[in-house]
């Protein structure tokens, strides 16, 4: 029974992916009427292949989450609710796996008693689908899109029951899949998407979990409902649809896009160019027809790209994000990013490629500036006598200079990708680190940012030593990173202790000197008084009595 439920989860995800990528078929509708049927079949094959790849990929994440929750549900720290040990354990697991925004556990009432992310107050999961189904079915369950009550982040949550010795559910553990990670994951897929394709992963209620491309900057898609009529223009077309109507719809589509849409024949000559080529290269569409892409490039660039493209075309493979330099009509050089898919006629013969170009000149300049900044940072950091480190938004080390290697006794290869506080912070600092860094990753702010602190750190052998730590926040891409400058102040502390001891000794000497001077003054005053007494008696003629000492 549990295996059937799990298979249902994977099949639901597989169907979601197929439905999400079907708009790719809309582009294949363009062409002559006699090859429409073949191209629709070709599009269906491409869609099916991509769906299979994505389903396997997402399926692995689901499988691994299922295994993780099964293990967590049986850990004594969780099953027996061992106080602070439970959140500490889950926090360490989460920091090692960036897929999850949070891990936690709730009791039979739904009250969350353990969370990798700090709990600001009582939190309930009683009304969450993943919790109700885990308690009801006794197996691995999937919820739907939600904004986490603990993290405040958009997540998709999986659940698994915590059971007693008789197998009765006593609560549930949960894993909140970070949808920001899922978006980045979709964007990094090596399998190219078809022209005009928008890949959207949705939950069973039709709510978008992730989308690629993400859309204009600042536009948020996670949590939106998938429009019911999204696929209607493709799926509702009758087989006998008028060719002119089909081409008109295609023309409206490509002329409204911000990218240059093109088609080349089997010999590599342009047979179609959308009006966007005016903006990108300064040519009229009809001026491009009959040219090859290499005619628009400087000679050396044309040779480089031709070699790459010849290998791709020989295997009739799709390609994506091929960067190439083109010369505009006015002579200015621009950088384009090109993606394309092969197309075939009704008899299956290769007829050329269709694809899109987008200008990335400014992006490449920004990347060059970033590389220059990184080079300067590397050179400054390498020459620094202090340890200089860089942490990503998950607290993992991404840069570690030579001074850090000497200070902590670990080389850069040993620490790359590992969590800073787990390696170098004494246990007493861990809770404060977890609370502070989770907020820092979202906002770039925290209790130590912009401050200089004196704390203790751990060397490789486990011994503690005093350091001075300064932390700054830097935004790289869309994620906050932390730059740390660390100074070993062991010698300074030792000198301070020696100075403090010397000052204490001087203070004791001063006090002893003051006391001695006070006693000497008292003695002098006493002698003076006696001398006065003697003089008085001599003057009075009373010499019979000796002065009393």
C-alpha positions in Angstrom: 0.0 0.0 0.0 2.7 2.6 0.8 4.5 1.7 -2.4 1.4 2.4 -4.4 0.9 5.8 -2.6 4.5 6.7 -3.4 4.2 5.7 -7.1 1.2 8.0 -7.2 3.3 10.9 -6.0 5.9 10.3 -8.7 3.2 9.8 -11.4 1.5 13.1 -10.4 4.8 14.9 -10.7 5.4 13.3 -14.1 2.1 14.4 -15.4 2.7 17.9 -14.1 5.9 18.2 -16.1 4.3 17.0 -19.3 1.5 19.5 -19.0 3.9 22.2 -18.1 6.1 21.8 -21.2 3.5 21.2 -23.8 3.5 24.8 -25.0 6.8 23.9 -26.7 4.6 22.2 -29.3 3.1 25.6 -30.2 6.3 26.6 -32.0 6.3 23.4 -34.0 2.9 24.3 -35.4 4.7 26.8 -37.7 5.4 25.4 -41.1 3.7 24.0 -44.2 0.4 22.2 -43.7 1.7 18.9 -45.2 4.4 18.6 -42.5 2.3 19.7 -39.6 1.3 16.2 -38.5 4.9 14.9 -38.6 6.2 17.9 -36.7 3.6 17.5 -34.0 4.7 13.9 -33.6 8.3 15.2 -33.4 7.3 17.8 -30.8 5.5 15.1 -28.8 8.7 12.9 -28.8 10.8 15.9 -27.7 8.3 16.7 -25.0 8.1 13.1 -23.9 11.9 12.7 -23.7 12.2 15.9 -21.7 9.4 14.9 -19.4 11.1 11.6 -18.8 14.4 13.3 -17.9 12.7 15.7 -15.5 10.5 13.1 -14.0 13.5 11.0 -13.2 15.3 14.0 -11.8 12.4 15.1 -9.5 11.8 11.5 -8.7 15.3 11.2 -7.3 14.6 14.1 -5.0 11.3 12.6 -3.9 13.0 9.2 -3.3 15.8 10.8 -1.3 13.4 12.9 0.8 11.4 9.7 1.6 14.5 7.9 2.7 15.7 10.9 4.8 12.3 11.3 6.6 12.2 7.5 7.3 15.6 7.8 8.9 14.8 11.0 10.9 11.6 9.5 12.2 13.5 6.7 13.9 16.3 8.8 15.4 16.1 8.8 19.2 16.6 12.6 19.3 13.4 12.9 17.3 11.3 10.0 18.3 11.9 10.6 22.0 11.9 14.4 21.8 15.3 14.9 23.5 15.0 18.6 24.0 17.8 20.7 22.4 19.5 17.7 20.8 16.7 17.4 18.2 16.8 20.9 16.6 20.6 20.8 16.7 20.7 17.5 14.8 18.1 18.6 12.2 19.9 22.0 11.7 23.1 20.2 11.0 21.4 17.9 8.4 19.7 20.9 6.8 22.9 22.9 6.4 24.4 19.9 4.5 21.5 19.8 2.0 20.5 23.1 0.4 17.3 21.6 -1.0 15.4 22.0 2.2 14.3 25.2 3.8 13.5 23.4 7.0 13.2 20.0 8.7 11.1 19.3 11.7 8.8 17.2 13.7 5.3 17.6 15.1 3.4 15.6 17.8 0.1 13.9 17.5 -1.8 17.1 18.1 0.1 18.8 15.2 2.2 21.0 17.5 5.8 21.4 16.2 8.2 20.3 18.9 11.4 20.2 16.9 12.7 22.4 14.0 16.0 23.0 12.2 15.0 26.6 12.0 14.4 28.5 15.3 10.9 28.5 16.6 9.7 32.0 17.5 6.6 30.6 19.3 4.1 27.8 19.1 3.5 26.5 15.6 1.0 23.9 14.5 0.9 21.6 11.4 -2.5 20.1 12.3 -4.2 21.7 9.3 -1.4 20.9 6.8 -2.1 18.3 4.1 1.2 16.5 4.5 0.6 16.1 8.3 -3.1 15.0 8.0 -2.2 12.4 5.3 0.8 11.1 7.1 -1.3 10.5 10.3 -4.1 9.0 8.2 -2.2 6.7 5.9 0.9 5.9 8.0 3.1 6.5 5.0 5.2 9.0 3.0 3.0 11.9 1.8 3.3 15.1 -0.2 1.5 18.3 0.6 1.1 21.3 -1.7 2.5 24.9 -2.1 2.6 26.8 1.2 4.4 29.6 2.9 6.3 28.1 5.8 5.0 29.3 9.2 8.5 29.0 10.6 10.6 30.2 7.7 8.2 32.5 5.9 9.5 31.0 2.7 7.5 29.4 -0.2 8.0 25.7 0.2 6.5 22.3 -0.8 6.4 19.9 2.1 6.7 16.2 2.4 5.7 14.2 5.6 6.3 10.8 7.2 4.8 9.5 10.4 6.5 8.9 13.7 5.2 5.6 15.0 5.2 3.7 18.3 6.4 0.1 18.6 3.0 -1.1 17.3 3.2 1.1 14.2 0.6 3.6 15.3 1.3 7.2 14.2 2.3 9.5 17.1 3.2 12.5 15.1 5.1 13.3 11.8 8.4 14.5 10.6 8.5 16.9 7.7 10.9 18.2 5.0 10.1 21.6 3.4 11.5 21.7 -0.1 12.9 25.2 -0.8 11.2 26.5 -4.0 14.0 29.0 -4.5 16.4 26.1 -4.7 13.9 24.3 -7.1 13.9 27.3 -9.4 17.7 27.4 -9.5 17.7 23.7 -10.1 15.3 24.0 -13.1 17.4 26.8 -14.5 20.5 24.7 -14.3 19.1 21.7 -16.2 21.5 20.7 -19.0 18.7 19.5 -21.3 17.7 22.4 -23.5 14.1 23.6 -23.5 12.4 24.1 -26.8 11.9 27.5 -28.4 9.3 29.5 -26.6 9.0 26.9 -23.8 8.1 27.9 -20.3 8.7 25.0 -17.8 6.4 25.2 -14.8 6.2 22.7 -12.0 2.9 22.7 -10.2 1.3 20.9 -7.3 -1.9 18.9 -7.5 -4.1 21.9 -6.9 -2.5 23.7 -9.9 -0.4 26.1 -7.9 3.0 26.9 -9.5 5.9 25.6 -7.4 8.7 26.6 -9.8 9.0 28.2 -13.2 11.8 28.5 -15.8 12.5 31.0 -17.2 11.5 32.9 -14.0 10.3 36.0 -15.9 11.2 39.7 -15.5 13.2 40.6 -12.4 11.1 40.9 -9.3 8.2 38.9 -10.8 7.3 36.1 -8.5 5.6 33.0 -9.8 5.7 30.5 -6.9 2.2 30.3 -5.3 0.3 31.5 -8.4 -2.5 29.4 -9.8 -1.8 27.9 -13.3 -4.2 29.5 -15.7 -6.8 27.0 -16.8 -6.6 28.3 -20.4 -2.8 28.2 -20.6 -2.8 25.3 -23.1 -6.1 26.0 -24.8 -4.5 27.6 -27.9 -2.5 24.3 -28.5 -4.8 21.6 -27.3 -8.1 22.9 -28.8 -6.9 23.3 -32.4 -8.9 21.1 -34.9 -6.8 19.0 -37.3 -8.2 20.9 -40.2 -7.1 24.3 -38.8 -6.6 26.9 -41.5 -2.9 27.3 -42.4 -3.2 31.1 -42.7 -4.7 31.3 -39.2 -1.9 29.1 -37.8 0.8 31.2 -39.4 -0.9 34.4 -38.2 -0.9 33.2 -34.6 2.7 32.2 -34.9 3.7 35.5 -36.4 1.9 37.4 -33.5 3.8 35.3 -31.1 7.3 35.7 -32.5 6.9 39.4 -33.2 5.8 40.2 -29.6 8.7 38.3 -28.0 11.8 40.2 -26.8 14.1 37.6 -28.5 15.0 37.2 -32.2 13.3 34.1 -33.6 15.0 32.6 -36.7 15.0 29.6 -39.0 17.9 28.2 -41.1 17.7 25.5 -43.7 19.9 22.3 -43.8 22.7 24.3 -45.4 22.7 26.9 -42.6 21.1 29.8 -44.6 18.5 31.9 -42.9 15.0 31.3 -44.3 13.2 33.3 -41.6 14.1 36.2 -39.3 11.7 37.9 -37.0 11.6 41.8 -36.8 13.5 41.7 -33.5 16.7 41.3 -35.6 16.5 45.1 -36.2 17.0 45.8 -32.5 19.7 43.2 -32.0 21.8 43.7 -35.1 20.4 46.7 -37.0 19.4 44.7 -40.1 16.0 44.4 -41.7 14.7 40.8 -41.7 14.9 40.6 -45.4 18.6 41.6 -45.3 19.4 38.6 -43.2 17.5 36.0 -45.4 20.1 34.1 -47.5 23.0 34.8 -45.1 24.4 32.3 -42.6 24.9 33.1 -38.9 28.6 33.1 -39.5 28.3 36.0 -42.1 27.3 38.2 -39.2 30.3 37.4 -37.0 34.0 38.5 -37.1 36.1 35.9 -38.9 37.8 34.4 -35.9 34.5 34.1 -34.0 32.8 32.6 -37.1 35.5 29.9 -37.2 35.1 29.1 -33.5 31.3 28.9 -33.6 31.2 27.0 -36.9 33.4 24.3 -35.4 31.0 23.9 -32.4 27.9 24.1 -34.5 29.1 21.5 -37.0 29.5 18.9 -34.3 25.9 19.6 -33.0 24.4 19.7 -36.5 26.1 16.4 -37.5 24.1 14.6 -34.8 20.9 16.7 -35.3 21.0 17.7 -31.7 19.3 20.6 -30.0 21.6 23.2 -28.4 21.1 25.9 -25.8 22.8 29.1 -24.6 25.6 29.1 -27.2 27.4 32.4 -26.7 28.7 34.1 -29.8 29.9 37.6 -30.8 28.1 39.3 -33.7 28.9 42.5 -35.6 26.0 45.0 -35.9 25.4 46.8 -39.1 26.9 49.9 -37.5 30.1 48.0 -36.7 29.6 47.6 -33.0 30.2 44.2 -31.5 27.4 42.5 -29.4 27.2 39.2 -27.6 24.3 36.9 -28.3 23.1 33.8 -26.6 21.7 31.3 -29.1 19.4 28.2 -28.7 17.9 26.0 -31.3 16.2 22.8 -32.2 16.4 20.7 -35.4 13.2 20.2 -37.5 12.3 17.6 -40.1 9.9 17.2 -43.0 7.0 14.7 -43.2 9.4 12.0 -44.4 11.7 12.5 -41.4 14.4 14.3 -43.4 16.4 16.9 -41.6 15.5 20.4 -42.9 17.3 22.8 -40.6 17.1 24.5 -37.2 14.8 26.9 -35.6 15.7 28.9 -32.6 16.1 32.2 -30.7 18.9 34.7 -30.1 18.9 37.1 -27.2 21.5 39.9 -26.5 23.6 39.4 -23.4 26.2 42.1 -24.0 25.5 43.9 -20.7 25.4 40.6 -18.8 28.8 39.7 -20.2 30.2 43.1 -19.2 28.8 42.6 -15.7 30.3 39.2 -15.6 33.7 40.7 -16.7 33.4 43.3 -14.0 32.6 40.6 -11.5 35.6 38.6 -12.5 37.8 41.6 -12.3 36.4 42.3 -8.8 37.0 38.7 -7.8 40.6 38.9 -9.1 41.2 42.0 -7.1 39.6 40.4 -4.1 41.7 37.3 -4.5 44.9 39.3 -4.8 44.1 41.5 -1.8 43.0 38.5 0.3 46.1 36.5 -0.7 48.4 39.3 0.5 46.5 39.9 3.7 48.1 38.8 7.0 44.6 38.3 8.4 42.4 35.3 7.5 39.8 36.2 4.8 36.9 33.9 4.2 33.7 34.0 2.2 30.5 32.1 3.1 27.5 31.5 0.8 23.9 31.8 1.8 23.9 28.4 3.3 27.0 29.1 5.5 29.3 27.1 3.4 32.9 28.2 2.8 33.6 29.3 -0.8 36.9 31.2 -0.2 39.7 30.6 2.2 43.0 32.5 1.9 46.5 31.3 2.8 46.5 33.2 6.2 43.3 31.2 7.1 45.1 28.0 6.2 48.0 28.9 8.5 45.7 30.1 11.3 43.3 27.1 11.4 45.6 24.4 10.1 43.3 23.4 7.2 43.9 24.0 3.5 41.3 25.5 1.1 40.6 22.1 -0.5 39.7 20.6 2.9 37.2 23.3 3.8 35.6 24.1 0.4 31.8 23.6 0.6 31.8 22.8 4.3 29.9 24.6 7.0 32.0 27.2 8.8 30.6 26.9 12.3 30.7 23.1 12.3 34.4 23.1 11.7 35.7 26.1 13.7 33.1 27.3 16.2 32.9 25.9 19.8 29.6 24.2 20.5 28.4 27.0 22.8 28.2 29.3 19.7 26.2 27.0 17.5 22.6 27.9 18.5 23.3 31.7 18.1 24.9 31.0 14.7 21.9 29.0 13.4 19.5 31.8 14.5 21.6 34.6 13.1 22.5 33.0 9.8 19.0 31.9 8.8 17.9 35.6 8.9 21.1 36.8 7.3 20.6 34.5 4.3 17.2 36.2 3.6 18.0 39.8 4.4 21.8 40.3 4.6 21.4 41.6 8.1 22.3 40.0 11.4 23.6 40.7 15.0 27.2 40.4 13.9 27.1 42.2 10.5 29.1 45.4 10.5 30.6 44.7 13.9 34.0 43.5 15.3 33.8 40.8 17.9 36.2 39.0 20.1 35.3 35.3 20.4 37.0 31.9 20.6 37.6 29.6 17.6 38.9 26.0 17.1 42.1 25.0 15.5 42.3 21.6 13.7 43.5 19.9 16.8 40.4 21.1 18.7 42.2 23.7 20.9 40.5 27.0 21.3 42.2 30.3 20.6 41.0 33.9 20.7 40.1 35.7 17.5 38.8 39.1 16.4 36.1 38.7 13.8 34.7 41.3 11.5 31.7 40.4 9.2 30.3 42.2 6.2 27.4 41.3 3.9 27.8 41.2 0.1 25.1 40.5 -2.5 26.3 38.1 -5.2 23.7 37.5 -7.8 20.5 37.4 -5.8 22.0 35.7 -2.7 23.6 37.1 0.4 27.1 36.1 1.2 29.2 36.9 4.2 32.8 38.1 4.1 34.7 37.5 7.3 38.1 38.9 8.3 39.7 37.0 11.2 42.7 38.0 13.2 44.5 35.7 15.6 44.8 37.8 18.8 46.6 35.2 20.9 49.7 37.3 21.1 47.7 40.4 21.8 45.8 38.7 24.6 49.0 37.3 26.0 50.6 40.8 25.9 47.4 42.2 27.5 47.6 39.7 30.3 51.3 40.4 30.8 50.5 44.2 30.8 47.6 43.6 33.2 49.9 41.7 35.5 52.5 44.4 35.4 49.9 47.1 36.1 48.7 45.0 39.0 52.2 44.7 40.3 52.8 48.5 40.0 49.5 49.1 41.8 50.6 46.9 44.6 54.0 48.6 44.7 52.3 52.0 44.7 50.1 51.1 47.5 53.0 49.7 49.5 55.0 52.9 48.8 52.1 55.1 49.8 51.7 53.0 53.0 55.4 53.4 53.8 55.4 57.1 53.1 52.4 57.5 55.4 54.2 55.6 58.2 57.3 57.7 57.7 55.2 60.8 57.9 53.6 59.6 61.1 57.0 58.8 62.5 58.4 62.3 61.5 55.3 63.9 63.0 55.9 62.0 66.2 59.6 62.9 66.4 58.8 66.6 65.8 56.3 66.4 68.6 58.8 64.9 70.9 61.4 67.5 69.9 58.9 70.2 70.7 58.2 68.7 74.1 61.9 68.5 74.9 62.4 72.1 73.9 59.5 73.2 76.0 60.8 71.4 79.1 64.3 72.8 78.7 62.8 76.2 78.5 60.8 75.6 81.7 63.9 74.4 83.5 62.3 71.0 84.3 65.2 68.7 83.5 64.4 66.1 86.1 61.9 64.2 84.0 62.9 62.3 80.9 60.5 62.5 77.9 58.3 59.5 77.6 58.8 57.7 74.3 
